[in-house]
Amino acid sequence: MAVKHLYGRAFVDGEILDGVRVSLKDGVIAEVVQTADVPATAVRTQGLIVPGFIDCHIHGGDGADFMDADDAGIARILSFHARHGTTALAATTLSASPSDLRKAVAAIGRAAKAETGGQICALHLEGPFINPERAGAQDRSSIRPPDVEELGALLGEAPELPWIVTLAPEMPGARALIERFRDRVKLAIGHTAADYHAAMEGLSWGASHFTHLFNAMTGLHHREPGAVGAAMVSPEATVELIADGLHVAPAVLHVAARMMPDRVALVSDAIRACGRPDGVYKLYHHDVTVAGREARLADGTLAGSLLTMCAAVRLMVELAGLPLASVIPLATEVPARILGLAARKGKLERGYDADVVVLDEEFRAERVFVKGRERF
């Protein structure tokens, strides 16, 4: 395969530098160098060259949901989000019946072997082992206690993929499940009524991640630190933030990112309505009404988001007031580490996968490369 050169401003080693040549060959980054030596064949970019974005928590987009267990629909999700800068992701499920979950997991496992749009690099099981008191937009009738046998069977449907499993540590059976699978999957605390001490117990058993921090969990109070407080004081724990300006106030996004700069991963939590017009859409068994930037159940509960990763980066800069150079790692390096991909994704560095995005001045993806192949 011929070498493809991109030349312009680029995010390299934590800095935005001018005059950088990024060379792509055979699906990997062959060279990253700041130089005035520009081959005649190089593509001179006006935008900013960044690593491809990695989304640890995404349900769907462009009218499709991973729970549909539909190969064509999954391809549409991957294509849509790649157009918005997401080159790798963790396909995310919801609380559902055992049979529906098995079908969804099997479909995700099949799709991970295909090459359409972005790559499925992990699977995120968000439920059913959560607390119905903190169900959020999930189907309460499908929530059940953590079950070692059920999770083992699900893992068998997609054994090659890294997994995140969100659960509530206060539920009966949670400790047994965490201790049984802590060396096989990343256990995440989420959709939980656990207080600070119960959350810290979950971490001591082997959990190491918090699903959409602040949302569907006990909050931070100066006398009751809650699950949020447990996340903040645990230096090895990583967290997700939905940076749409609705799930978490911009000031809190700012504080969290400043406080935990190496532990925050921006996520979209995007649903099938992402990229589609206002209307009513399905989220498993629920009807979700989309109006403007919001997706809500009939009772007003936020139901996932309409966010893309490009938009998340933009909003962290424009709403949360953070410098772009401090935001990019939250969409690249940190999620790569969470998913066990840090040795090959998340950076513009020689030998890394050639997952590269060129952002225009409005933070839109104007060019997208997945393993060196230009997708958009």
Phi, psi and omega in degrees: 000134180294151178286135174250128181250132169251141183221130178159207176286140182212153176266109185226128177052043175083002181233154172262114186244148173270159173063045181255133174256122177249118184252130182245132178208134176053038174083000179231168176277117183276329183197145171226115186213139173273117189201159172263358180276104185240115177300149180299334182274356184294145174271113178276119184261144174271338182271198182253127179274123182225162172296152175300145181284150182234122185249116182277356188205098185210126184264330184176195180165161178054037175089359183239156181225142178301334178290346177292339181056038184245122185298317180294322179294320178297318178300324179293319177300312183296320179293316181299310184288332173297323178298341180249026169093356182271107182264345178212149184202164171256107178297129192243133180258178179233168171301127185203175177296155179306319182291319179294322178295316179300317180297317181295315181296318179297319179295321178296318178300319177296314185294332180295340180270351181271171179232081178226118180065224178286175183257137166278112183250357180193169176233132180246111178270098181263089190094166017268007189271052185241179181266122181299338177292339180237041185292334186062234180266009181279158183284109184299325182292344181262356181281137181211164183296151176306134186226115182299318183293318180295315180295321178300319179293320179295318178302327179293342179280338179213064188289341184281339187273146164295147181235145162247135176236115178273132178208166177260117187292343181279352183281147178302132179094352183295316182298315181299319180292316181299312183292330179289323190246007187296338177268357182249326183227163173270117180271129184242137176272126181188164184047058191226146172258012181299136171280183183306313185292320179293322177294318178296325175298315178303320177295321181293333178282338179139357173292152184212014187210154177235125181280134185026078182310139180085330184266132178059041175204167179289132187274182182269120174233149187294342174247348177227090189294338175064186178296325178298317178298321178299319178297317185292326184267002183256098190295342179267349183276141175254161184220158173254148172230130172269105189262055178262358181082357179251311181294325180222131181298145181307320180296324179287323173304316181299312182297314183297316181292325177289323185283326186231057189297334180262005186234000184258128173246124172290136176229157179271323190052033186290143177252179185300334182286349180300126181087358181250163180287169176307149179158195180249130184229159179269136168235093192053247183268355184268148168270132180241128179262125180255125177218115182066237182267003189245144173234120186222151169287174181299331181274004178096354180295133173298136185238083184066198183223175176248027190271145165250166181290325174302315180293323179299316178297314180300316183290329175294330177278309188281321182266314183277347173074031181260149177292143183304320182297336178270344181272321185306316179300334180290341179252001186225285187294315183294310177298327176300318180294319180300320183271005179074026184248011190295342180278350183218355179222159174101355180219155167270094185209143180306133179091347178281157175305140181279062174262105190222139178232140172252118181262136174276183185291345176263012180068023174269149179279112180265338172216141181223128177242130175244114184049043174087349180266126180285121182265323183213000000 
